[in-house]
Protein backbone atom coordinates (compact mmCIF):
# COMPACT_ATOMS: atom_id res chain seq x y z
CA UNK A 1 0.00 0.00 0.00
CA UNK A 2 1.31 3.45 -0.86
CA UNK A 3 0.79 5.65 2.21
CA UNK A 4 1.90 8.83 0.50
CA UNK A 5 -0.69 11.54 0.09
CA UNK A 6 -2.55 10.91 -3.16
CA UNK A 7 -4.54 13.52 -5.07
CA UNK A 8 -7.86 11.94 -6.22
CA UNK A 9 -7.55 13.17 -9.79
CA UNK A 10 -6.24 11.44 -12.83
CA UNK A 11 -4.44 13.22 -15.65
CA UNK A 12 -4.82 11.76 -19.12
CA UNK A 13 -4.23 12.86 -22.66
CA UNK A 14 -7.36 13.55 -24.69
CA UNK A 15 -8.20 10.74 -27.08
CA UNK A 16 -8.12 13.14 -29.98
CA UNK A 17 -8.31 16.84 -30.80
CA UNK A 18 -11.90 18.02 -30.98
CA UNK A 19 -13.33 21.45 -31.67
CA UNK A 20 -14.88 21.61 -28.21
CA UNK A 21 -11.45 21.02 -26.71
CA UNK A 22 -9.50 23.49 -28.80
CA UNK A 23 -8.17 25.18 -25.67
CA UNK A 24 -7.30 22.15 -23.60
CA UNK A 25 -4.52 19.62 -23.64
CA UNK A 26 -5.67 17.41 -20.81
CA UNK A 27 -8.62 15.72 -19.24
CA UNK A 28 -8.56 15.28 -15.48
CA UNK A 29 -10.45 12.42 -13.92
CA UNK A 30 -11.25 12.09 -10.24
CA UNK A 31 -12.12 8.63 -8.98
CA UNK A 32 -12.63 8.24 -5.23
CA UNK A 33 -9.31 8.40 -3.33
CA UNK A 34 -7.12 6.93 -6.03
CA UNK A 35 -4.20 8.52 -7.81
CA UNK A 36 -3.70 9.26 -11.48
CA UNK A 37 -3.87 6.91 -14.43
CA UNK A 38 -1.19 6.27 -16.97
CA UNK A 39 -1.06 8.80 -19.77
CA UNK A 40 -3.37 8.23 -22.73
CA UNK A 41 -1.73 9.21 -25.98
CA UNK A 42 -3.60 10.30 -29.08
CA UNK A 43 -5.60 7.46 -30.61
CA UNK A 44 -5.12 5.20 -27.57
CA UNK A 45 -8.24 4.48 -25.52
CA UNK A 46 -6.05 3.04 -22.73
CA UNK A 47 -7.54 3.18 -19.28
CA UNK A 48 -10.79 4.67 -20.58
CA UNK A 49 -11.31 1.54 -22.69
CA UNK A 50 -10.84 -0.63 -19.60
CA UNK A 51 -13.30 1.36 -17.53
CA UNK A 52 -16.00 1.67 -20.19
CA UNK A 53 -15.74 -1.58 -22.11
CA UNK A 54 -14.71 -4.02 -19.40
CA UNK A 55 -16.19 -2.22 -16.37
CA UNK A 56 -12.78 -2.08 -14.70
CA UNK A 57 -10.78 0.64 -12.99
CA UNK A 58 -7.91 2.41 -14.71
CA UNK A 59 -4.33 1.77 -13.51
CA UNK A 60 -3.42 4.31 -10.86
CA UNK A 61 -0.29 5.92 -9.43
CA UNK A 62 0.45 8.86 -7.15
CA UNK A 63 0.68 12.47 -8.29
CA UNK A 64 4.10 14.18 -8.19
CA UNK A 65 4.38 16.92 -5.54
CA UNK A 66 4.47 19.69 -8.15
CA UNK A 67 1.49 18.49 -10.23
CA UNK A 68 -0.64 21.58 -9.50
CA UNK A 69 1.86 23.96 -11.06
CA UNK A 70 1.66 22.05 -14.32
CA UNK A 71 -2.02 23.00 -14.73
CA UNK A 72 -1.75 26.70 -13.92
CA UNK A 73 -2.63 29.15 -16.68
CA UNK A 74 -4.11 26.52 -19.00
CA UNK A 75 -7.73 26.26 -20.04
CA UNK A 76 -8.79 22.65 -19.79
CA UNK A 77 -11.81 20.45 -19.37
CA UNK A 78 -12.04 18.69 -16.04
CA UNK A 79 -13.83 15.45 -15.36
CA UNK A 80 -14.99 14.60 -11.85
CA UNK A 81 -16.72 11.22 -11.79
CA UNK A 82 -19.18 9.89 -9.28
CA UNK A 83 -18.29 6.22 -9.01
CA UNK A 84 -20.77 3.56 -8.06
CA UNK A 85 -20.07 1.41 -5.01
CA UNK A 86 -17.35 -1.11 -5.72
CA UNK A 87 -19.65 -4.07 -5.27
CA UNK A 88 -21.69 -2.98 -8.30
CA UNK A 89 -20.74 -3.34 -11.93
CA UNK A 90 -20.68 -0.27 -14.12
CA UNK A 91 -23.77 -0.48 -16.32
CA UNK A 92 -23.33 2.86 -18.07
CA UNK A 93 -21.07 5.85 -18.52
CA UNK A 94 -22.57 9.30 -17.94
CA UNK A 95 -21.08 12.60 -19.13
CA UNK A 96 -22.52 15.69 -17.48
CA UNK A 97 -21.60 19.28 -16.75
CA UNK A 98 -22.74 22.87 -17.33
CA UNK A 99 -23.94 24.33 -20.61
CA UNK A 100 -21.31 24.44 -23.37
CA UNK A 101 -18.75 22.39 -21.44
CA UNK A 102 -18.29 20.01 -24.37
CA UNK A 103 -20.56 17.10 -23.41
CA UNK A 104 -21.96 16.47 -26.87
CA UNK A 105 -18.60 16.75 -28.65
CA UNK A 106 -17.01 14.37 -26.15
CA UNK A 107 -19.81 11.83 -26.55
CA UNK A 108 -19.48 11.92 -30.34
CA UNK A 109 -15.72 11.50 -29.99
CA UNK A 110 -16.34 8.44 -27.79
CA UNK A 111 -18.60 7.07 -30.53
CA UNK A 112 -15.57 7.01 -32.84
CA UNK A 113 -13.61 4.94 -30.33
CA UNK A 114 -16.32 2.62 -28.96
CA UNK A 115 -19.54 0.96 -30.05
CA UNK A 116 -21.93 3.14 -28.04
CA UNK A 117 -25.48 4.47 -28.03
CA UNK A 118 -26.22 7.85 -26.48
CA UNK A 119 -29.04 8.63 -24.04
CA UNK A 120 -29.87 12.34 -23.86
CA UNK A 121 -30.21 13.61 -20.29
CA UNK A 122 -31.74 17.01 -20.91
CA UNK A 123 -35.08 18.02 -19.40
CA UNK A 124 -35.86 20.26 -22.39
CA UNK A 125 -34.66 18.10 -25.27
CA UNK A 126 -37.45 15.63 -24.51
CA UNK A 127 -39.88 18.15 -26.06
CA UNK A 128 -40.81 18.03 -29.73
CA UNK A 129 -40.33 21.16 -31.81
CA UNK A 130 -37.71 22.66 -29.48
CA UNK A 131 -34.63 21.76 -31.51
CA UNK A 132 -32.65 24.97 -31.87
CA UNK A 133 -33.40 26.48 -28.47
CA UNK A 134 -32.31 23.31 -26.65
CA UNK A 135 -29.36 22.75 -29.01
CA UNK A 136 -30.30 19.18 -29.84
CA UNK A 137 -27.68 17.07 -31.55
CA UNK A 138 -27.81 17.49 -35.33
CA UNK A 139 -29.77 15.04 -37.49
CA UNK A 140 -26.64 13.80 -39.27
CA UNK A 141 -25.04 12.93 -35.92
CA UNK A 142 -28.18 11.07 -34.86
CA UNK A 143 -28.01 9.02 -38.04
CA UNK A 144 -24.39 8.16 -37.34
CA UNK A 145 -24.82 7.39 -33.62
CA UNK A 146 -28.10 6.05 -32.16
CA UNK A 147 -29.68 8.52 -29.71
CA UNK A 148 -32.43 8.03 -27.13
CA UNK A 149 -34.39 10.48 -25.00
CA UNK A 150 -35.12 13.09 -27.70
CA UNK A 151 -38.55 14.33 -28.85
CA UNK A 152 -40.51 12.19 -26.41
CA UNK A 153 -43.45 14.49 -25.56
CA UNK A 154 -45.24 17.63 -26.75
CA UNK A 155 -44.33 20.97 -25.12
CA UNK A 156 -47.57 20.95 -23.11
CA UNK A 157 -46.99 17.47 -21.68
CA UNK A 158 -45.13 16.61 -18.50
CA UNK A 159 -42.00 14.48 -18.36
CA UNK A 160 -40.63 13.85 -14.88
CA UNK A 161 -37.29 12.74 -13.49
CA UNK A 162 -38.97 9.55 -12.31
CA UNK A 163 -40.17 8.80 -15.85
CA UNK A 164 -36.68 9.48 -17.17
CA UNK A 165 -35.20 7.00 -14.69
CA UNK A 166 -37.72 4.35 -15.74
CA UNK A 167 -36.97 4.96 -19.42
CA UNK A 168 -33.22 4.85 -18.81
CA UNK A 169 -33.44 1.43 -17.21
CA UNK A 170 -35.20 0.16 -20.32
CA UNK A 171 -32.74 1.85 -22.70
CA UNK A 172 -29.67 0.68 -20.77
CA UNK A 173 -30.97 -2.89 -20.82
CA UNK A 174 -31.72 -2.79 -24.54
CA UNK A 175 -28.40 -1.16 -25.46
CA UNK A 176 -26.40 -3.60 -23.35
CA UNK A 177 -28.38 -6.45 -24.88
CA UNK A 178 -27.16 -5.34 -28.28
CA UNK A 179 -23.58 -5.55 -27.04
CA UNK A 180 -23.09 -1.79 -27.01
CA UNK A 181 -22.17 0.70 -24.29
CA UNK A 182 -24.88 3.05 -22.93
CA UNK A 183 -23.56 6.60 -22.56
CA UNK A 184 -25.85 9.09 -20.80
CA UNK A 185 -25.10 12.68 -21.87
CA UNK A 186 -26.61 15.91 -20.57
CA UNK A 187 -26.74 18.50 -17.85
CA UNK A 188 -29.97 17.78 -15.95
CA UNK A 189 -28.54 16.62 -12.65
CA UNK A 190 -31.92 15.82 -11.11
CA UNK A 191 -32.51 13.29 -13.89
CA UNK A 192 -29.18 11.65 -13.13
CA UNK A 193 -29.94 11.53 -9.42
CA UNK A 194 -33.21 9.76 -10.17
CA UNK A 195 -31.27 7.09 -12.07
CA UNK A 196 -28.59 6.51 -9.44
CA UNK A 197 -30.86 7.07 -6.42
CA UNK A 198 -34.23 5.65 -7.53
CA UNK A 199 -37.29 7.62 -6.51
CA UNK A 200 -40.01 6.13 -4.34
CA UNK A 201 -42.67 3.85 -5.75
CA UNK A 202 -45.48 6.27 -6.52
CA UNK A 203 -48.87 5.61 -4.93
CA UNK A 204 -51.76 4.76 -7.20
CA UNK A 205 -53.78 7.87 -8.03
CA UNK A 206 -56.83 8.16 -10.24
CA UNK A 207 -55.69 9.57 -13.58
CA UNK A 208 -58.79 11.75 -14.06
CA UNK A 209 -58.39 13.31 -10.62
CA UNK A 210 -54.69 13.94 -11.23
CA UNK A 211 -55.45 15.68 -14.51
CA UNK A 212 -58.16 17.77 -12.89
CA UNK A 213 -55.86 18.90 -10.07
CA UNK A 214 -53.11 19.75 -12.53
CA UNK A 215 -55.44 21.85 -14.65
CA UNK A 216 -56.64 23.74 -11.59
CA UNK A 217 -53.16 24.36 -10.21
CA UNK A 218 -51.86 25.46 -13.62
CA UNK A 219 -54.24 28.43 -13.51
CA UNK A 220 -53.13 29.60 -10.08
CA UNK A 221 -50.66 32.33 -9.26
CA UNK A 222 -47.20 30.97 -8.30
CA UNK A 223 -47.26 33.02 -5.09
CA UNK A 224 -50.46 31.26 -4.04
CA UNK A 225 -48.98 27.86 -4.91
CA UNK A 226 -46.01 28.69 -2.72
CA UNK A 227 -48.28 29.42 0.26
CA UNK A 228 -50.13 26.15 -0.20
CA UNK A 229 -46.87 24.22 -0.44
CA UNK A 230 -45.66 25.78 2.81
CA UNK A 231 -48.84 24.66 4.55
CA UNK A 232 -49.18 21.15 3.07
CA UNK A 233 -45.51 20.14 2.87
CA UNK A 234 -43.29 22.53 4.86
CA UNK A 235 -40.39 20.07 4.80
CA UNK A 236 -40.24 20.22 1.01
CA UNK A 237 -41.38 23.83 0.62
CA UNK A 238 -38.00 25.39 -0.13
CA UNK A 239 -37.06 22.81 -2.78
CA UNK A 240 -40.50 22.96 -4.40
CA UNK A 241 -40.63 26.76 -4.54
CA UNK A 242 -37.13 26.98 -6.00
CA UNK A 243 -38.20 24.45 -8.65
CA UNK A 244 -40.98 26.71 -9.92
CA UNK A 245 -44.67 26.09 -10.69
CA UNK A 246 -44.21 22.56 -12.03
CA UNK A 247 -42.45 21.28 -8.91
CA UNK A 248 -44.88 23.09 -6.63
CA UNK A 249 -47.79 21.58 -8.56
CA UNK A 250 -46.28 18.12 -8.20
CA UNK A 251 -45.83 18.60 -4.45
CA UNK A 252 -49.43 19.75 -4.05
CA UNK A 253 -51.07 17.08 -6.17
CA UNK A 254 -49.42 14.26 -4.19
CA UNK A 255 -50.37 15.83 -0.85
CA UNK A 256 -53.96 16.50 -1.95
CA UNK A 257 -54.65 13.15 -3.61
CA UNK A 258 -52.88 10.84 -1.17
CA UNK A 259 -53.20 12.74 2.09
CA UNK A 260 -49.45 12.25 2.67
CA UNK A 261 -46.80 14.94 1.96
CA UNK A 262 -44.43 14.24 -0.91
CA UNK A 263 -41.46 14.67 1.44
CA UNK A 264 -42.74 11.75 3.54
CA UNK A 265 -43.16 9.57 0.46
CA UNK A 266 -39.54 10.28 -0.48
CA UNK A 267 -38.35 9.50 3.03
CA UNK A 268 -40.37 6.40 3.88
CA UNK A 269 -41.69 4.75 0.72
CA UNK A 270 -39.58 1.96 -0.84
CA UNK A 271 -37.65 2.73 -4.02
CA UNK A 272 -39.43 1.74 -7.20
CA UNK A 273 -36.33 -0.02 -8.57
CA UNK A 274 -32.87 -1.17 -7.60
CA UNK A 275 -29.89 1.08 -8.15
CA UNK A 276 -27.98 0.51 -11.38
CA UNK A 277 -24.27 1.19 -11.16
CA UNK A 278 -22.58 3.73 -13.40
CA UNK A 279 -19.53 5.91 -13.77
CA UNK A 280 -20.37 9.62 -14.00
CA UNK A 281 -17.92 12.26 -15.21
CA UNK A 282 -18.46 15.99 -14.79
CA UNK A 283 -16.89 18.34 -17.34
CA UNK A 284 -15.76 21.74 -16.14
CA UNK A 285 -14.04 24.73 -17.75
CA UNK A 286 -12.79 28.11 -16.53
CA UNK A 287 -15.58 30.69 -16.28
CA UNK A 288 -14.13 32.90 -19.02
CA UNK A 289 -14.01 30.02 -21.47
CA UNK A 290 -17.55 28.99 -20.56
CA UNK A 291 -18.85 32.51 -21.19
CA UNK A 292 -17.14 32.63 -24.57
CA UNK A 293 -18.60 29.28 -25.63
CA UNK A 294 -22.10 30.22 -24.48
CA UNK A 295 -21.94 33.50 -26.44
CA UNK A 296 -20.85 31.60 -29.55
CA UNK A 297 -23.63 29.08 -29.09
CA UNK A 298 -26.34 31.72 -28.75
CA UNK A 299 -25.10 33.45 -31.91
CA UNK A 300 -25.25 30.16 -33.80
CA UNK A 301 -28.77 29.51 -32.51
CA UNK A 302 -29.97 32.87 -33.78
CA UNK A 303 -28.37 32.23 -37.17
CA UNK A 304 -30.05 28.81 -37.37
CA UNK A 305 -33.50 30.33 -36.78
CA UNK A 306 -34.11 30.45 -33.02
CA UNK A 307 -36.58 33.33 -33.27
CA UNK A 308 -38.59 31.57 -35.96
CA UNK A 309 -38.72 28.42 -33.85
CA UNK A 310 -40.06 30.37 -30.86
CA UNK A 311 -42.67 32.11 -33.00
CA UNK A 312 -43.76 28.73 -34.36
CA UNK A 313 -44.22 27.33 -30.86
CA UNK A 314 -46.22 30.39 -29.76
CA UNK A 315 -48.41 30.23 -32.86
CA UNK A 316 -49.06 26.55 -32.12
CA UNK A 317 -50.45 27.53 -28.72
CA UNK A 318 -47.42 26.73 -26.56
CA UNK A 319 -46.49 29.65 -24.37
C-alpha positions in Angstrom: 0.0 0.0 0.0 1.3 3.5 -0.9 0.8 5.7 2.2 1.9 8.8 0.5 -0.7 11.5 0.1 -2.5 10.9 -3.2 -4.5 13.5 -5.1 -7.9 11.9 -6.2 -7.5 13.2 -9.8 -6.2 11.4 -12.8 -4.4 13.2 -15.7 -4.8 11.8 -19.1 -4.2 12.9 -22.7 -7.4 13.5 -24.7 -8.2 10.7 -27.1 -8.1 13.1 -30.0 -8.3 16.8 -30.8 -11.9 18.0 -31.0 -13.3 21.5 -31.7 -14.9 21.6 -28.2 -11.5 21.0 -26.7 -9.5 23.5 -28.8 -8.2 25.2 -25.7 -7.3 22.2 -23.6 -4.5 19.6 -23.6 -5.7 17.4 -20.8 -8.6 15.7 -19.2 -8.6 15.3 -15.5 -10.4 12.4 -13.9 -11.3 12.1 -10.2 -12.1 8.6 -9.0 -12.6 8.2 -5.2 -9.3 8.4 -3.3 -7.1 6.9 -6.0 -4.2 8.5 -7.8 -3.7 9.3 -11.5 -3.9 6.9 -14.4 -1.2 6.3 -17.0 -1.1 8.8 -19.8 -3.4 8.2 -22.7 -1.7 9.2 -26.0 -3.6 10.3 -29.1 -5.6 7.5 -30.6 -5.1 5.2 -27.6 -8.2 4.5 -25.5 -6.1 3.0 -22.7 -7.5 3.2 -19.3 -10.8 4.7 -20.6 -11.3 1.5 -22.7 -10.8 -0.6 -19.6 -13.3 1.4 -17.5 -16.0 1.7 -20.2 -15.7 -1.6 -22.1 -14.7 -4.0 -19.4 -16.2 -2.2 -16.4 -12.8 -2.1 -14.7 -10.8 0.6 -13.0 -7.9 2.4 -14.7 -4.3 1.8 -13.5 -3.4 4.3 -10.9 -0.3 5.9 -9.4 0.5 8.9 -7.1 0.7 12.5 -8.3 4.1 14.2 -8.2 4.4 16.9 -5.5 4.5 19.7 -8.1 1.5 18.5 -10.2 -0.6 21.6 -9.5 1.9 24.0 -11.1 1.7 22.0 -14.3 -2.0 23.0 -14.7 -1.8 26.7 -13.9 -2.6 29.1 -16.7 -4.1 26.5 -19.0 -7.7 26.3 -20.0 -8.8 22.6 -19.8 -11.8 20.4 -19.4 -12.0 18.7 -16.0 -13.8 15.4 -15.4 -15.0 14.6 -11.9 -16.7 11.2 -11.8 -19.2 9.9 -9.3 -18.3 6.2 -9.0 -20.8 3.6 -8.1 -20.1 1.4 -5.0 -17.3 -1.1 -5.7 -19.6 -4.1 -5.3 -21.7 -3.0 -8.3 -20.7 -3.3 -11.9 -20.7 -0.3 -14.1 -23.8 -0.5 -16.3 -23.3 2.9 -18.1 -21.1 5.8 -18.5 -22.6 9.3 -17.9 -21.1 12.6 -19.1 -22.5 15.7 -17.5 -21.6 19.3 -16.7 -22.7 22.9 -17.3 -23.9 24.3 -20.6 -21.3 24.4 -23.4 -18.7 22.4 -21.4 -18.3 20.0 -24.4 -20.6 17.1 -23.4 -22.0 16.5 -26.9 -18.6 16.7 -28.6 -17.0 14.4 -26.1 -19.8 11.8 -26.5 -19.5 11.9 -30.3 -15.7 11.5 -30.0 -16.3 8.4 -27.8 -18.6 7.1 -30.5 -15.6 7.0 -32.8 -13.6 4.9 -30.3 -16.3 2.6 -29.0 -19.5 1.0 -30.1 -21.9 3.1 -28.0 -25.5 4.5 -28.0 -26.2 7.8 -26.5 -29.0 8.6 -24.0 -29.9 12.3 -23.9 -30.2 13.6 -20.3 -31.7 17.0 -20.9 -35.1 18.0 -19.4 -35.9 20.3 -22.4 -34.7 18.1 -25.3 -37.4 15.6 -24.5 -39.9 18.1 -26.1 -40.8 18.0 -29.7 -40.3 21.2 -31.8 -37.7 22.7 -29.5 -34.6 21.8 -31.5 -32.6 25.0 -31.9 -33.4 26.5 -28.5 -32.3 23.3 -26.7 -29.4 22.8 -29.0 -30.3 19.2 -29.8 -27.7 17.1 -31.5 -27.8 17.5 -35.3 -29.8 15.0 -37.5 -26.6 13.8 -39.3 -25.0 12.9 -35.9 -28.2 11.1 -34.9 -28.0 9.0 -38.0 -24.4 8.2 -37.3 -24.8 7.4 -33.6 -28.1 6.1 -32.2 -29.7 8.5 -29.7 -32.4 8.0 -27.1 -34.4 10.5 -25.0 -35.1 13.1 -27.7 -38.6 14.3 -28.9 -40.5 12.2 -26.4 -43.4 14.5 -25.6 -45.2 17.6 -26.7 -44.3 21.0 -25.1 -47.6 21.0 -23.1 -47.0 17.5 -21.7 -45.1 16.6 -18.5 -42.0 14.5 -18.4 -40.6 13.9 -14.9 -37.3 12.7 -13.5 -39.0 9.5 -12.3 -40.2 8.8 -15.8 -36.7 9.5 -17.2 -35.2 7.0 -14.7 -37.7 4.4 -15.7 -37.0 5.0 -19.4 -33.2 4.9 -18.8 -33.4 1.4 -17.2 -35.2 0.2 -20.3 -32.7 1.8 -22.7 -29.7 0.7 -20.8 -31.0 -2.9 -20.8 -31.7 -2.8 -24.5 -28.4 -1.2 -25.5 -26.4 -3.6 -23.3 -28.4 -6.4 -24.9 -27.2 -5.3 -28.3 -23.6 -5.5 -27.0 -23.1 -1.8 -27.0 -22.2 0.7 -24.3 -24.9 3.0 -22.9 -23.6 6.6 -22.6 -25.9 9.1 -20.8 -25.1 12.7 -21.9 -26.6 15.9 -20.6 -26.7 18.5 -17.8 -30.0 17.8 -15.9 -28.5 16.6 -12.6 -31.9 15.8 -11.1 -32.5 13.3 -13.9 -29.2 11.6 -13.1 -29.9 11.5 -9.4 -33.2 9.8 -10.2 -31.3 7.1 -12.1 -28.6 6.5 -9.4 -30.9 7.1 -6.4 -34.2 5.7 -7.5 -37.3 7.6 -6.5 -40.0 6.1 -4.3 -42.7 3.9 -5.7 -45.5 6.3 -6.5 -48.9 5.6 -4.9 -51.8 4.8 -7.2 -53.8 7.9 -8.0 -56.8 8.2 -10.2 -55.7 9.6 -13.6 -58.8 11.7 -14.1 -58.4 13.3 -10.6 -54.7 13.9 -11.2 -55.5 15.7 -14.5 -58.2 17.8 -12.9 -55.9 18.9 -10.1 -53.1 19.7 -12.5 -55.4 21.9 -14.7 -56.6 23.7 -11.6 -53.2 24.4 -10.2 -51.9 25.5 -13.6 -54.2 28.4 -13.5 -53.1 29.6 -10.1 -50.7 32.3 -9.3 -47.2 31.0 -8.3 -47.3 33.0 -5.1 -50.5 31.3 -4.0 -49.0 27.9 -4.9 -46.0 28.7 -2.7 -48.3 29.4 0.3 -50.1 26.2 -0.2 -46.9 24.2 -0.4 -45.7 25.8 2.8 -48.8 24.7 4.6 -49.2 21.2 3.1 -45.5 20.1 2.9 -43.3 22.5 4.9 -40.4 20.1 4.8 -40.2 20.2 1.0 -41.4 23.8 0.6 -38.0 25.4 -0.1 -37.1 22.8 -2.8 -40.5 23.0 -4.4 -40.6 26.8 -4.5 -37.1 27.0 -6.0 -38.2 24.5 -8.6 -41.0 26.7 -9.9 -44.7 26.1 -10.7 -44.2 22.6 -12.0 -42.4 21.3 -8.9 -44.9 23.1 -6.6 -47.8 21.6 -8.6 -46.3 18.1 -8.2 -45.8 18.6 -4.5 -49.4 19.8 -4.0 -51.1 17.1 -6.2 -49.4 14.3 -4.2 -50.4 15.8 -0.9 -54.0 16.5 -1.9 -54.7 13.2 -3.6 -52.9 10.8 -1.2 -53.2 12.7 2.1 -49.5 12.2 2.7 -46.8 14.9 2.0 -44.4 14.2 -0.9 -41.5 14.7 1.4 -42.7 11.8 3.5 -43.2 9.6 0.5 -39.5 10.3 -0.5 -38.3 9.5 3.0 -40.4 6.4 3.9 -41.7 4.7 0.7 -39.6 2.0 -0.8 -37.6 2.7 -4.0 -39.4 1.7 -7.2 -36.3 0.0 -8.6 -32.9 -1.2 -7.6 -29.9 1.1 -8.2 -28.0 0.5 -11.4 -24.3 1.2 -11.2 -22.6 3.7 -13.4 -19.5 5.9 -13.8 -20.4 9.6 -14.0 -17.9 12.3 -15.2 -18.5 16.0 -14.8 -16.9 18.3 -17.3 -15.8 21.7 -16.1 -14.0 24.7 -17.8 -12.8 28.1 -16.5 -15.6 30.7 -16.3 -14.1 32.9 -19.0 -14.0 30.0 -21.5 -17.6 29.0 -20.6 -18.9 32.5 -21.2 -17.1 32.6 -24.6 -18.6 29.3 -25.6 -22.1 30.2 -24.5 -21.9 33.5 -26.4 -20.9 31.6 -29.6 -23.6 29.1 -29.1 -26.3 31.7 -28.8 -25.1 33.5 -31.9 -25.2 30.2 -33.8 -28.8 29.5 -32.5 -30.0 32.9 -33.8 -28.4 32.2 -37.2 -30.1 28.8 -37.4 -33.5 30.3 -36.8 -34.1 30.4 -33.0 -36.6 33.3 -33.3 -38.6 31.6 -36.0 -38.7 28.4 -33.9 -40.1 30.4 -30.9 -42.7 32.1 -33.0 -43.8 28.7 -34.4 -44.2 27.3 -30.9 -46.2 30.4 -29.8 -48.4 30.2 -32.9 -49.1 26.6 -32.1 -50.5 27.5 -28.7 -47.4 26.7 -26.6 -46.5 29.6 -24.4 
